[in-house]
Amino acid sequence: MTTEPHAEPRSALEAERHRLEAELADLGYGETPGPEYDSNFADTSQVTAERGEAEILANDLRDALDEVEAALGRIEDGTYGTCGVCHEPIGAERLEAMPATAFCIRHAASN
């Protein structure tokens, strides 16, 4: 039985994409604009702080989602598992730990 190369990372990446999209939706940053805040709330500084925290988290989740999408694109174009800097194979252990990575361990710190 032949399996598709990168079938396991693809499954992991698709599951991660789904998880990130669900987290964004839970925060109110899914397909619709950001969450609704009650402008009449007595403690507007608390609302402002919560809004800021939610936006920071949403940006982090979007960045992670972008990395996952890029990794899925690399699977499609046949470059998955190859460092984006030196074009050498990325170690299997690194890909297992970080399926969305685009860099070998040597070049990870510089990117």
Secondary structure, DSSP 8 states (H G I E B T S, - for coil): ----TTHHHHHHHHHHHHHHHHHHHHHT-SSS-S----TT-S-HHHHHHHHHHHHHHHHHHHHHHHHHHHHHHHHHHT-TTB-TTT--B--HHHHHH-TT--S-HHHHTT-
